[in-house]
Amino acid sequence: MSGTSLDGLDIAYCHFKKENTIWHYSIEKAISIEYTKEFKEKLKSTVHLEASALLAFNNEYGIWLGRQVDNFITTHNLSVDFIASHGHTVFHQPEIGLTYQIGSGQHLANSSGQKVICDFRVNDVSYKGQGAPLVPIGDLHLFNEYDFCLNLGGISNVSFSNNHKRIAYDISPVNMLLNYICSKINLEYDKGGQLAKTGQINVLLLERLNTLEYYDLKAPKSLGYEWFTQKVIPIIDNPSDTIENLLHTAVHHIATQITNDIKKTKKNSSKVLVTGGGAKNDFLIEVLTQKLKPFATVIIPEDKIIDFKEALIFAFMGVLRERKEINCLQSVTGATKDSSSGVIYEPL
C-alpha cells in the first residue's frame, strides 16, 4: 500500500480465517519503508509525465515493489499465497472513467516470484463507480463493532452502515494538506501537530476552505491529488500568514468537515474508530474529539492497526477476489453493480 500522503510503502503479512459467517484476521509482520526525498519527488511528479515516461515508470515501480516484498518475505522466512497490491495512485478522475495506479502487476510478480492481485479500482470504474473508497468492505467484515471507521491519511474517508447498506466516501484532504503547508518551510510533516497547536485561526482562509464546492456534493464521491492541486493549493498559497496559523486553520477545517459529515447520520453515542497517519497528530485528534464530544467518542486503536489497516484491507480484498466474492460495493462507489475486482498476474 502506498497512499497519497507519500509517507512510504506499507507491507503487511496477514492471515485471514472465516468461521461460519465471521471473518477473523491477524497482522503477523509489518513494515513501513520510507521513500527517499528523490523517490518521493519522482512519485509526486508522475502526474506531469508524458505518456511513454509514465508507462516506463509504471514498470520500474512494479519492479521496485517486487524487490521490496521479496526482501520482506526472505527476511522473515514467510510462506505467501499471493501479494495484494494497491499500487500508487497517479490519476483518479472517475467522472471521465479514469483511475490509474502505477506498479505494474506483471513486473511485480516477476521480480518477487509471487502471484499478484492488483488494479482493484479499474473494474468498479468500468461499472461507472468512483473506484473509491475501497476500504469499506474490510470495515464491514473486520471492524463492524464500530459505528464509524474514519481513516486520516492523505485524504480522510469515512465508512458506516445505514439501512443495512455500507456507505463510504472521501471527506477532505488531511495529511495532503498539512504536509503541503509544512513543505513551505522544508519540513516533512508537523509531528504531533505541535506547530499547528501554537497557531491561531485565519478566519478568511477557514471560510474559503469550508466553502469548497466538493463539500456540498452528495455521496458517492471521492478525492484525488489533481483536485487538491487545482482547488486547494491556490487557496493555501494566497494568504500571507505564518505556517503555524495556516496549520492551525487547516486542522480546524479538517475537524469541522469530519464532524459535519458524522453529525448528518444522527447517531448518538457513536464509536468512531480512527486510523491512518493523522491519528498520530495529537492536536488534530484533540480538536476532532472536542467537536465530536456531544454525540461521538473517538477511539484510537493500537499502532499496528493505525499504521497498517489499509494494507490489511487490501490483503483482504485480495482474499475475496481469490474466492471470487464481492469486494467492491455499489452502495459505496455508486457503480451499477457489486463486483469482485482485481487483476491476477502469475510470475512468468
Rosetta blueprint (number, residue, H / E / L):
1 M L
2 S E
3 G L
4 T L
5 S L
6 L L
7 D L
8 G E
9 L E
10 D E
11 I E
12 A E
13 Y E
14 C E
15 H E
16 F E
17 K E
18 K E
19 E E
20 N L
21 T L
22 I E
23 W E
24 H E
25 Y E
26 S E
27 I E
28 E E
29 K E
30 A E
31 I E
32 S E
33 I E
34 E E
35 Y L
36 T L
37 K H
38 E H
39 F H
40 K H
41 E H
42 K H
43 L H
44 K H
45 S H
46 T H
47 V H
48 H H
49 L L
50 E L
51 A H
52 S H
53 A H
54 L H
55 L H
56 A H
57 F H
58 N H
59 N H
60 E H
61 Y H
62 G H
63 I H
64 W H
65 L H
66 G H
67 R H
68 Q H
69 V H
70 D H
71 N H
72 F H
73 I H
74 T H
75 T H
76 H H
77 N L
78 L L
79 S L
80 V L
81 D L
82 F L
83 I E
84 A E
85 S L
86 H L
87 G L
88 H E
89 T E
90 V E
91 F E
92 H E
93 Q E
94 P H
95 E H
96 I H
97 G L
98 L E
99 T E
100 Y E
101 Q E
102 I E
103 G L
104 S L
105 G H
106 Q H
107 H H
108 L H
109 A H
110 N H
111 S H
112 S H
113 G L
114 Q L
115 K L
116 V E
117 I E
118 C E
119 D L
120 F L
121 R L
122 V H
123 N H
124 D H
125 V H
126 S H
127 Y L
128 K L
129 G L
130 Q L
131 G L
132 A L
133 P L
134 L L
135 V L
136 P H
137 I H
138 G H
139 D H
140 L H
141 H H
142 L H
143 F L
144 N L
145 E L
146 Y L
147 D L
148 F E
149 C E
150 L E
151 N E
152 L E
153 G L
154 G L
155 I E
156 S E
157 N E
158 V E
159 S E
160 F E
161 S E
162 N E
163 N L
164 H L
165 K E
166 R E
167 I E
168 A E
169 Y E
170 D E
171 I E
172 S E
173 P E
174 V L
175 N H
176 M H
177 L H
178 L H
179 N H
180 Y H
181 I H
182 C H
183 S H
184 K L
185 I L
186 N L
187 L L
188 E L
189 Y L
190 D L
191 K H
192 G H
193 G H
194 Q H
195 L H
196 A H
197 K H
198 T L
199 G L
200 Q L
201 I L
202 N L
203 V H
204 L H
205 L H
206 L H
207 E H
208 R H
209 L H
210 N H
211 T L
212 L L
213 E H
214 Y H
215 Y H
216 D H
217 L L
218 K L
219 A L
220 P L
221 K L
222 S L
223 L L
224 G L
225 Y H
226 E H
227 W H
228 F H
229 T H
230 Q H
231 K H
232 V H
233 I H
234 P H
235 I H
236 I H
237 D H
238 N L
239 P L
240 S L
241 D L
242 T L
243 I H
244 E H
245 N H
246 L H
247 L H
248 H H
249 T H
250 A H
251 V H
252 H H
253 H H
254 I H
255 A H
256 T H
257 Q H
258 I H
259 T H
260 N H
261 D H
262 I H
263 K H
264 K L
265 T L
266 K L
267 K L
268 N L
269 S L
270 S E
271 K E
272 V E
273 L E
274 V E
275 T E
276 G L
277 G H
278 G H
279 A H
280 K H
281 N L
282 D H
283 F H
284 L H
285 I H
286 E H
287 V H
288 L H
289 T H
290 Q H
291 K H
292 L H
293 K L
294 P L
295 F L
296 A E
297 T E
298 V E
299 I E
300 I L
301 P L
302 E L
303 D H
304 K H
305 I H
306 I H
307 D H
308 F H
309 K H
310 E H
311 A H
312 L H
313 I H
314 F H
315 A H
316 F H
317 M H
318 G H
319 V H
320 L H
321 R H
322 E H
323 R L
324 K L
325 E L
326 I L
327 N L
328 C E
329 L L
330 Q H
331 S H
332 V H
333 T H
334 G L
335 A L
336 T L
337 K L
338 D L
339 S E
340 S L
341 S L
342 G L
343 V E
344 I E
345 Y E
346 E L
347 P L
348 L L
